[in-house]
């Protein structure tokens, strides 16, 4: 490769360099964005409580076994229905 001597040759070399490196640069940016997305997803997923729902305030009027049953049902709804839907939505986004 010859060293460009005129401004037009230098401009042509820079344009060719940009045209050849554009796909690689876009791939690097896409990988960086995807890596950030995966990092955020796993950081949120690793929390002890993915959903912080305080459902006990809705079950104060019930007593004894009914209260325990309602909490069990809400637990099942939260971790067997809602969390998989959130995870599926997060991965499809």
GILINJO-V659157 format. One line per field, one symbol per residue. psi: psi as a letter, one per 30 degrees, with the letter a starting at -180 (. if undefined). Layout:
BEGIN
psi=???
END
This chain:
BEGIN
psi=klkkfleeeeeeeeeeeeeefeeeeeeeeeeeeeeeeeeeefeefflejekikiffffgffllceeeeeeeeeeeeeeffeeeeeeeeeeff.
END
